[in-house]
Amino acid sequence: MPAGTVRNIKEVFEIDEAKKLVIERKLKNGRIIKGVNSISFNISDNFNKKNMKRPPHLNEHKKEILKNL
């Protein structure tokens, strides 16, 4: 059974290993948002988390997908 210290979110992101998982993006309107990378390992040496795209919004690609059906 795994065991460890129970932490709150603030405490978690004070840990160096967790800080490496935080991704910041600047939106078109200039607002900066933060998220957590769910991939906690390096895929390759050339992999750059800063080039990752955000997930699509609900129905964002709906027209494009449906026109091909």
Secondary structure, 3 states (H helix, E strand, C coil): CCCCCCCCHHHHCCCHHHHCCEEEEECCCCCEEEEECCCCCCCCCCCCHHHCCCCCCCCCCHHHHHCCC
